[in-house]
């Protein structure tokens, strides 16, 4: 029996494309692996305290924190330990990440920062190296080569750097672009392209969920 850690970050429930893509990947994973366990961490609904990481790091460095207010040290340690154990114990990661202001949501950054307090994760060999990670990503505009905003996506490369290069995970991505076209004046001509992008992203998400589940079942056999 394998465990899938699903992490959501959208600040929306209804209408969230990243959550819908994660639903597709999770459903496909469970269809192949019905006795698998899905552990959910919803950072959008339950954001982590942003002061936990600086409190932990200043304590580790032996310097006085400059924060006027923040979570108590023991609480910060407990939060970090819980997140690190949850991440380490998962056989696969499903990360649903919308792009906000051309980067990752700040609550994903807080989550990553608290994971990376675990020095064994960062300074190899990483205990999660080789494990699968499915990224389901949503972007309000278009960022492909040749578009006016090409190069403005500062979310994808960062996530790939952390989970792929630093942690050594095997990444598969599903991406929906132009998600704001149906609700943004001036983007009406892009609505059909947005639908096509989202449809392909769901197909990719389902395929990734299926492939990862089969890999895990095969490894356990």
Number of C-alpha atoms within 10 A of each C-alpha: 11 19 19 24 23 23 22 23 25 24 16 12 12 8 9 15 27 31 24 18 28 27 20 21 28 22 17 21 24 17 14 16 20 13 11 17 15 18 16 13 17 17 19 19 13 12 16 21 14 18 16 24 25 17 22 20 15 13 13 10 9 9 10 9 15 9 10 5 8 14 15 12 15 12 11 22 17 12 18 23 16 13 15 19 12 16 18 15 14 19 19 26 24 28 23 25 29 27 21 16 13 18 19 20 19 16 20 22 15 19 22 17 17 25 23 19 18 14 10 13 19 16 12 13 12 16 16 21 17 14 19 26 24 23 26 30 25 27 23 19 21 22 17 13 9 9 10 11 13 11 12 13 20 14 19 18 11 14 21 19 12 15 20 19 13 18 23 22 22 18 18 19 17 25 23 25 23 23 23 18 21 16 10 12 9 9 14 13 11 17 17 13 15 23 17 14 19 23 15 15 24 23 16 20 31 21 18 27 28 20 17 25 27 15 12 19 15 9 9 9 6
